[in-house]
Amino acid sequence: MPFMQIDQRQLYYEVSGHGSQPLMLFNGLTMSTAAWTLMAPMLEQRFQLIRLDFQGQGQSERTEQPAYALTRQADDAAALLDHLGLEQVYLAGLSYGGMVAQHFARRHPQRVGRLLLAATLAWSDAINTQIALSWSQAEAAGGADLRFDISLPWLFSSRFLQAGQAMLPDLKRIAATVEWAAIERIIAGVMAHDARSWLGDLAVPTHIIVGDEDRLTPLYQARLLQQGIPGASLSVLPGAGHALHLEAPQLFCQHIFQFATP
């Protein structure tokens, strides 16, 4: 398994695919590299696909600290590019990964050729704070099962919750494997996120996508990103909720393809 050593920590990553253009994917909050399984076969046909587990996720090493800062996660990803000998990538970030991607594009602008932000936040507002608090309280009161149950309306569209019932038991089992103490440190990093004052400094072609049923990172946040980032475009995906990698993987890939370098 490929690991990179950084600051006495191990960062897990995967590289796959048959294309010459490198595409880097940034995970959502509780995701790991394995969460891109539905999308990876489509993307690997065109791109050199780079996936990583941020600190607190998947197989990457955890450290005991109050919060995992978004800036540190972004710098870890830049260090991975150095490790792989890559100067620049097409970067796509989903949810939490979209927030890290904003900081990456600010701190390492020369490393980003194009930026796709999916179902993410321009800033962590009071609603986001209350959602995170409810998840933590559910974990404390009823463990992973209760936390998963109360997260469903935030993560999925009504259409998916009706048509995708067969997937829910497997998703619940996966949710139970997450180390919640590490996710709490990731959430603490999210609480400090507010890119509104510097979005105008991002000088990279940017495309934003959001589901019209996304209640967790709603349309108003996507519009803040579009209005703040010079020249950014926005697409609203009909009938889609927040977890685009699960309920709209083909449409998600389609937007990645359409925004790629010709």
C-alpha positions in Angstrom: 0.0 0.0 0.0 1.4 3.4 -0.9 2.2 5.7 2.0 4.1 9.0 2.1 6.0 10.1 5.3 5.4 13.7 6.2 6.3 15.3 9.5 6.6 11.9 11.1 3.1 11.0 9.9 2.0 8.6 7.2 -0.3 9.8 4.5 -2.1 7.1 2.5 -2.7 7.7 -1.2 -3.6 5.9 -4.5 -2.6 6.5 -8.1 -4.5 4.8 -10.9 -5.8 5.4 -14.4 -4.6 5.5 -18.0 -4.7 9.2 -18.9 -1.9 11.7 -19.1 -3.8 14.5 -17.3 -3.5 14.2 -13.5 -6.8 14.6 -11.6 -6.7 14.9 -7.9 -9.8 14.1 -5.8 -10.3 15.5 -2.3 -12.6 13.5 0.0 -15.7 14.5 1.9 -15.8 14.6 5.7 -16.1 10.9 6.5 -14.9 9.5 3.2 -11.8 7.6 2.3 -10.2 6.8 -1.0 -12.5 3.8 -1.2 -15.6 6.1 -1.3 -14.9 7.0 -5.0 -15.5 3.5 -6.1 -18.5 4.3 -8.3 -16.7 7.1 -10.1 -13.1 5.8 -10.4 -13.6 3.4 -13.3 -15.1 6.2 -15.4 -12.4 8.7 -14.4 -9.5 6.3 -14.9 -10.3 6.0 -18.6 -9.2 9.6 -19.1 -7.1 10.7 -16.2 -4.2 9.8 -14.0 -6.3 9.6 -10.9 -4.8 10.7 -7.5 -6.7 10.0 -4.3 -5.6 10.5 -0.7 -6.9 10.1 2.8 -6.5 13.4 4.7 -5.3 13.2 8.3 -8.2 11.8 10.3 -9.5 9.7 7.4 -9.1 6.2 6.1 -5.6 4.7 6.4 -3.7 8.0 7.0 -2.2 8.4 10.4 -4.0 10.4 13.1 -2.3 12.7 15.6 -3.7 13.9 19.0 -4.5 17.5 18.6 -7.6 19.7 19.0 -8.3 20.3 15.3 -7.0 19.2 11.9 -6.7 22.6 10.1 -7.8 22.9 6.5 -4.6 24.7 5.7 -2.5 21.7 7.0 -4.6 19.3 4.9 -4.0 21.4 1.9 -0.2 21.5 2.5 -0.2 17.7 2.9 -1.8 17.4 -0.5 0.9 19.7 -2.0 3.6 17.6 -0.3 2.1 14.5 -2.0 2.4 16.2 -5.4 6.0 16.9 -4.6 6.4 13.2 -3.7 4.9 12.1 -7.0 6.9 14.6 -9.0 3.8 16.5 -10.3 3.8 20.2 -10.9 0.1 20.8 -11.5 -3.2 18.9 -11.3 -6.8 19.3 -12.2 -8.4 19.4 -8.7 -11.9 18.3 -7.7 -13.1 18.5 -4.1 -16.3 17.3 -2.7 -17.9 18.8 0.4 -15.1 18.9 3.0 -12.7 18.3 0.2 -14.1 21.4 -1.6 -13.1 23.5 1.4 -9.6 22.0 1.5 -9.4 22.7 -2.2 -10.2 26.4 -1.7 -7.3 26.6 0.7 -5.1 24.6 -1.6 -5.8 26.9 -4.5 -5.0 29.9 -2.3 -1.8 28.6 -0.9 -0.5 26.7 -3.9 -2.0 28.5 -6.9 0.7 27.3 -9.3 -0.3 23.7 -8.6 -3.9 24.0 -9.8 -4.7 24.0 -13.5 -8.5 23.8 -13.0 -10.7 23.6 -9.9 -14.0 21.9 -9.5 -15.9 22.5 -6.3 -18.7 20.1 -5.6 -21.4 20.5 -2.8 -19.2 22.6 -0.6 -19.2 25.7 1.6 -17.8 29.2 1.2 -17.9 29.5 5.0 -19.1 27.5 8.0 -22.2 29.4 9.1 -24.4 28.9 12.2 -26.5 26.3 10.5 -23.4 24.2 9.8 -22.3 24.5 13.4 -25.7 23.2 14.6 -25.7 20.3 12.2 -22.2 19.2 13.3 -23.3 19.5 17.0 -26.3 17.3 16.3 -24.1 14.6 14.8 -21.8 14.7 17.8 -24.7 14.5 20.2 -26.2 11.6 18.2 -22.9 9.8 18.4 -22.7 10.3 22.1 -26.3 9.3 22.7 -26.7 6.4 20.3 -23.4 5.6 18.6 -22.8 5.3 14.9 -26.3 4.0 14.1 -28.1 7.0 15.5 -25.6 9.4 13.9 -26.2 7.7 10.5 -29.9 7.8 10.8 -30.1 11.5 11.6 -27.6 12.4 8.9 -29.7 10.9 6.1 -31.9 13.9 5.2 -28.8 16.1 5.1 -26.9 13.8 2.8 -29.4 12.5 0.3 -32.2 13.6 -1.9 -35.8 12.4 -1.4 -35.5 10.5 -4.7 -32.4 8.6 -3.5 -33.9 7.8 -0.1 -36.8 6.2 -2.0 -35.0 4.5 -4.8 -31.7 3.7 -3.0 -33.0 1.9 0.1 -31.0 -1.2 -0.8 -27.8 0.7 -0.4 -28.5 2.1 3.1 -27.6 -1.0 5.2 -24.2 -1.1 3.5 -23.7 2.6 4.0 -24.6 2.3 7.7 -22.0 -0.5 8.1 -19.4 1.7 6.5 -20.4 4.7 8.7 -19.8 2.5 11.8 -16.2 2.0 10.8 -15.3 5.7 11.0 -13.2 6.8 13.9 -15.5 9.5 15.3 -12.8 11.1 17.5 -10.8 11.8 14.4 -13.8 13.2 12.6 -14.4 15.6 15.5 -10.9 17.0 14.9 -11.8 17.4 11.2 -15.0 19.1 12.1 -13.1 21.5 14.4 -11.1 22.5 11.4 -14.2 23.1 9.3 -15.6 25.4 12.0 -12.8 27.9 11.3 -13.5 28.0 7.5 -14.5 31.4 6.0 -13.1 32.0 2.5 -15.4 34.9 1.7 -12.7 37.6 2.2 -10.2 36.0 -0.1 -12.2 34.1 -2.8 -11.4 37.0 -5.1 -7.7 36.1 -4.9 -8.3 32.7 -6.5 -7.0 33.0 -10.1 -7.8 29.6 -11.4 -10.6 28.5 -13.8 -13.3 27.2 -11.4 -16.5 25.3 -11.9 -19.0 24.8 -9.0 -21.7 22.1 -8.9 -24.5 21.6 -6.3 -27.6 19.4 -6.1 -30.9 21.3 -6.0 -31.9 19.1 -3.0 -28.6 19.6 -1.1 -29.6 20.7 2.4 -26.1 20.4 3.9 -24.2 22.7 1.6 -27.1 24.6 0.0 -27.4 26.6 -3.2 -26.8 29.9 -1.4 -23.3 28.7 -0.5 -22.5 27.7 -4.1 -23.7 31.1 -5.2 -21.3 32.8 -2.7 -18.5 30.8 -4.2 -19.5 31.7 -7.8 -19.9 35.4 -6.9 -16.6 35.4 -5.0 -14.3 33.5 -7.4 -13.5 35.5 -10.6 -15.0 33.9 -13.7 -16.4 30.9 -11.8 -19.3 29.0 -13.4 -22.1 27.2 -11.5 -24.3 24.2 -12.4 -27.2 23.0 -10.3 -27.9 19.3 -10.6 -31.6 18.5 -10.7 -32.9 16.0 -8.2 -29.5 15.5 -6.4 -28.7 15.8 -2.8 -25.3 16.3 -1.1 -23.6 12.9 -1.5 -23.0 13.3 -5.2 -20.4 10.5 -5.4 -23.1 8.1 -4.4 -26.3 9.3 -5.9 -25.2 11.0 -9.0 -21.7 9.5 -9.9 -22.2 9.6 -13.7 -23.4 13.2 -13.6 -20.6 14.2 -11.3 -18.1 12.6 -13.7 -19.8 14.3 -16.7 -19.1 17.7 -15.2 -15.5 16.7 -14.4 -15.0 15.7 -18.0 -16.7 18.8 -19.4 -14.6 21.2 -17.4 -11.3 19.3 -18.1 -8.6 20.9 -20.2 -9.5 20.3 -23.9 
